[in-house]
Amino acid sequence: MASMGLNIEEQKAVERFRQQVAEPSMTSLVVLDFWAEWCGPCKALAPVLEKVTAEYADRGVLLAKVNVDEEAFIAQQFQVRSIPTVYAIFQGQPVADLTNARSESQLRQVLDQLLEKLPVTAGGEGAAPTQDVAPLIAMGEEVLASGDGERAAGIFAQIVEMAPDSAPAQAGLVRALALAGQLDEAEAALAALDPALASDPEVERARAALELAKERPDDSELASLRQAATAAPDDMDAQLAFASAAFAAGERDSAADTLLTMIGKDNEWNEGAAKAKLLQIFEAIGLEDPWVAATRRRLSLILFG
């Protein structure tokens, strides 16, 4: 399952990132330099980075370099738009953008400030804390948001292997499998969860997403439901059936518009079924999502004027 959605080279890229950046950053401050052979400014900056990080090595600073031509997948996940791009990474997370620190004095100043605030272990010694796979989870979430469930499932499967006790990783895998239409695999992933994770809010969100995905129709069925809802705008059953199918098919705007119209007409219909469906959609997407926030405001205007 770990290879699902990722080709062999992408799997190797994720593993290299884990070994060269994520794991060392658990105790050290990793200066991550995105560069390329053809980039003149990169070559001008490289000696500065190498010299200063070597000076700070005994204070727990390491240098890692990512050639964007050879590691395009990793660069894409970090949304690198130009090079050189330089980040400071600690415990798996970017803590500062160092790109504008082009001189030795500027870089030393920023590193001094970071080392004053962060519990970096000098020389990288000592026991590593629990691995923080936040950057990799962010990669998976970005791919998931793009609509590529299969590729996202491959990323989350790799993260689950690294950190099986991570609720966001486990939940991301379930949501990605659901999006990819692999409902049996998503059910199996949920069933295999440690009971301690089963009630985590992230996992509950994934469970809601899976339940909605089970309602996904084929194209002809969705077209029929759309036609029926359009032909009978006052038929609440037809409207609810279309809204449920539309969301499961990825048309969340259509689903929300239909449900909000239903709520505006009769909020109490079928014991508030339209509102309940909309709240289920909110839970599946995540309450912090901008689309959810905007749709909740629309719901509030309907309910409270």
Buried (B, 14 or more C-beta within 10 A) or exposed (E): BBEBBBEEEBBEBBEBBBEBBBBBBBBBBBBBBBBBEEBEEBEEBBEBBBEBBEBBBEBBBBBBBBBBEBBBBBBBBBEBEEBBBBBBBBBBBBBBEBBEBBEBEBBBEBBEEBBEEBEBBBEBEEEBEEBBBBBBBBBBBBBBEEEBBBBBBBBBBBBBEBBEEBBBBBBBBBBBBBBBEBBEBBBEBBEEBEEEBBEBEBBBBBBBBBBBBEBBBEEEEBEBBBEBBEEEEEEBEBBBBBBBBBBBBBBBEBBBBBBBBBBBBEEEBEEBBBBEBBBBBBBBBBEEBEBBEEBBEBBEEBEEE
